[in-house]
């Protein structure tokens, strides 16, 4: 059944996702020791859940539902958005159940897309959705967020990797490179299973597989060529290449955590991936995905580089503070990370407003 759900009905879901993002960022700052007025002090403990399941779960599920154009697929972003609201209302059990439901629907939607077009680039996001489900079930089963986190990261990493592989059809990788990509994805999944039985060895294997993926993406992505272009094309390429560098750095830090402060290395490695890689990709893909979901034009402006640059610099400060065990640097970097994300949201709104004004101006001239 084709969907008749238009942008006006998608916007509340998108808004709920961004509420989860805002509160997730606030929860992260509270964990660092910043004094913030959160709706509930317990939100500080659910920083990761709000960011990954609440924000990314909603946004990725919404994008997948739009791509599939089936009414039932919108149950995934709806359940994820409700799960985020349940966490905000301090109802963690309800949130767990809603997130599990959202991830299961996302798996079904991803498989439906795969059945339409049987290809590696449609299979990999389905595997990512399965990772989200596994992480949610582990969390629901009482294993804790530290056990679920690698699976949640697998969800984001595989979703992004699949999208980049799809876009690489403009410059398709060689058969050897495609085989290498499939082997790396299989290694990531195998390592996630290994972590459950042998945490130390599994974590090392997982980090090594992520490092291999970063190298593959940096070598194969068309961004290596398009970074020489201008305007939006160059901006997207800079975002992508920055993200691959952070994915490699985060994986390398996690791989070497036996030689570093365990707490500092884990925080540095995870946030290099989740902030440096994932959000660099968000900034780069927003001008493509946001108009597809909202049907709102987003004209490019050079100011898009401001939140991107602030994200890179602030994350470098934060990770240096983690590894050097300098708490003030870590806290300062964390606050600047939040400022970068705020500037990104404000810049997105400003771009949409510019698009609407430009459209009205063209309509006025035509009239």
N, C-alpha and C positions, 0 to 999 in steps of 0.2 A: 504493500500500500504506500503510495506516495504521500509525502508529508505536505500539509498545508500550513504548517507552523511557520509564521513569518518572523522577521526581525523583532517586531514589537513584543512577541511572546518569548523570544530568546533573551531579550535584554534583562529581565528579572533574574534569570539563571546566571547570566554573566555578572550581574551586579552582586549576587550572593557570593560568587566566586571571589570577587574583589574585596568583599567584606571579610571573607576568610583570609585573604592575603594580608589585609591591613592588620587584622587581629593576630595573625600568625607572626607578622613582623614585630608587632608590639610585644607578643609573648616572648619572642626571642630576645628582645632588648631587656625585658624584665628578668630573664634568666641570666643576663650579663650583669645585672645589678642596677640598671637604670630605673629610676622611679617613674612609673607610668600608671595612669588610671585605667586599669582594665575592667571590663564588666564583671569579671570574676577572677580572683587571684589564682584559681586553679588552672586558668588558661595558660599560664607559664609552663605548666607540665605538658601541654598539648601543642607546643610550637610546631613540631614536625608534622603532626596529624593535620593541623589546620593548613599548613603550607602544601603538603603533598596530596593528601586525600581531599581536603576541602577546596583549595584553590586549583591545583593542577587536575585533580580528579574531575572537577566540574568543567573546567575549560576544555580539557582534552576530550572528555565525553561529549561535550556540546559540539565541538568541531567534528567529531566522528559521526554524530547524529545528523548534522547538516550534510556531510559528505554522503551518507547512506540514504538520506531523504526518506526515512521511515518513521512514522509516529512513535512506534514502540521504543525506538532507540533513545528517545528523549527521556525515558525513565532513568537512564544512567546519570545524566547531569542533574536531573531533578532530585534523585536519591542522594547524590554527592552534596548538592547544595543544602538539602535538608539535614544531612549528616553534619555538615559544618555548623548549621544553626543549632543542632542538638548539642554539639560540643560547647558552643557559646552559652547555651542554656544550662550547662553543667549536667548533661544527660549522656555520659560516655557510653553506656550500654546501648542506648538507642542509636548513637552515632556509629558505633561499631557495626551494628546490624545494617544500617543504611549504607555504610561504605562497602560492606560485603555485597549487598544487593547491587549497588552501583557498579562495582567492578565486574560482577557476573554478567550484567547487561552489556557492559562495555566489551567483554569477551565475545558475547553473542554478536554484537554489532560488528566487531572487528572480523570475526569469522565470516559474517555475511558479506563484508567487503572482499575478503579473500576469495570466497566462492565466486564472486562476480569477476574477479581478475586474479587468477592464480599465479602469483609471482612472489619472489623473495621479499620485495619491498612492502607487500601487503601482509605477508606472514609474520614478519618481525614485529610490527606494532601489535598484532594479536598475541604474540608471545609476551610482549610488554604488558598488555592488559592482564594476562594470566599471572604475571609476577605481582601486579597490584593485588589481585585476588589472594594469592598466596600470602603476601605480607599482611593483608587485612585479616585473614584467617588466623595467622600466627598471633597477631595482636589480640584478636577476639579470644583466642585460646589461652591467653595469659602469658605468652612468651616474652612480652615486653617489646618496647619500640626498638631497642638495640638489636634484637633478633629480626624484627620486621624491616628495619631500615634498609639493609642491602637489597631486599626484594622490592621495596618501594623505589629505590634508586634504579634498580633494573627496569622497572616500569617506565621511568622517565628517559633513561638512556636508550633503551630499545625503541621507544616511540620516536625519539628524535633521530636515531640512526636509520630507522625505516623510512622516515620522511626524507632524509638526505639521500638515501639510496634511490628513492623514487625520483627526486629532482635531478639525480645524476644521469637520468636517461638522456639528457641533452648531450652529455659527454659520457657515454656508458663505459664502465670499467671493463677490463679484459676478463675473459673466463677465469684466469688464475686469480685475479683480484676478487671476483665474485665468490669464488670458492674459499678464498682466505677470509672474506667477510662472514660467510656461513660458518666457517670453523670457529671464528672469534665469538660469534653469537652463541654457538653451542658451548664453547668454553665458559662464557659468562653464566649460562644456565646451569652447567654442571658444577661450577664453583659455588653457586648459590645453594645447591643441594648439599654440597660437601661441607659448607659452613655449618649446617645444622648438626652434623655428626662430629666434625673435626674443626672447631671454630678457628684455630690458629692457621692450620694448613689451608682451610677453605678460604679464609680472608686473604691470604697471600695469593692464592690462585685467582681469586676474584679481582684483586687489584692488578695482577699481571694481565688478565684478560681485558680489563678496562684500559690499561696502558696500550695494549695492542690495538684496541679499537680507536683510541685517540690518534695513534700513528696512521692507521688505515684512513680515517676520515681526513686528516690533514694532508695525506698524500693524494687521495682520490677525488676530493671534493672540487667541484668546478670553481669554488671561491678562490682558489689559487690563481685562476686566470681573471675572474671578474673583479678582483680587487684593484686591477689596473684601470677599470672603468671609472665613471663619474656618478655623482648623485646617489640615488637610492641603491643602485646596483653595487657600488663600492661600499656603501654603509653596511648592507647586508653581508657582504664578503668579510668586512672587518669584524663584524659581530661573530660570524661563524669561525673564523680563524682564531679569534680571541678565545672563543669557547673551547675549541680543540686544545689550545695550549693549556687552559685550566683543567680540562679533563685529564690530560697527560700529567700535569703537575699534581693534581689530587691523587691520581692512581699511584704515582711515584712516592708520594708522602705516605700513603697507606701501606705501600709495599715495604717501606723502610721504617715503619713505626717501631720495630724492635730495637732500633738504634736511637729512637727519639723519645721524648716524654710521651707516654701512652695517651694521656688525656689531651695534651696539646696536639699531638699528631692526628688523633682521631678527629678532633674538631676542625683542624686545618684541612685535612684530606677530604672530609665530607663536605665542608662548605666550599672548598675549591671546586668540587663537582657540582653541588647543588646551587651555589650562587654564581660561581665563575662560568661553568659550562652551561648549566640549564638556563640561567637568566640571560646570559649573552645570547643564547639561541632564541629566547623569548623576544628580546629586543629586535633581533634580526628577522624573526618570522612574523612579528605583530603587523607590519605593514601589508602582509599577504593574507594572514588568517583572519585578522579582525574585520577587514572589509567583507570577507567571504561570509562571516557569521552575521554581521550586523547590516550588511549592504550599505555601509557608510564609507565614503571615500576618505582616504588618509593621504593627502598630498605630502610629499617629502619636504623636509626643511633641515638645513644644516644643524639646527639646534638638537637634533636627535643624537648627536655625538656627545652632548653634555652628560646625560645620565650614563651612557656607555663608558665614557672616560672616568667618571666618578666611581662607577662600579669597579673598574679595574684597579684604580689607585687605592680605593678604600679596602678592597679585598686583599691587596698586597700588604697593607698595613695590618689588617686583622690577622692574616696568616703569619706574618712576622711576629706579631705579639703572641700568637699561639705557640710557635716553635721556640721562641726565645723566652717564653713564660713571663712576658711583660703584660700584666693585666690591663694597664691603662691603654696600651696600643690596641689590644683586643677589643676593649669597650669602645674606643674612639672609632676603630674600623667598623665595628658593628653598627654604630649610629650613622656613620657615613654610608654604609650599605643601605640602610633604611632610607636615607635621603635620596640615594640614587634611584631606588624603586619608586619613591614618591614623585621624583622628577619625571620618571618614565610614564607614570599614570597621568600626570598633568600634561605632559607633552602629547600623549595619545589623545586626550580630550581636546587640546588646542588644535591638533591636526584635523580632528573630525570637524571642529568648528570652522576651520579654514576651508575644508572641503565643502561644507554646506554653504558658506558665504560665496565661494567661487561658483558653485552650481547656481545659486540665486542670481549672481551677476551675469552668468551666461544665459540664463533663462530670460533675464530682463533685456539683454541685448537682442535675443531672438524675438522677443515680443515687440 
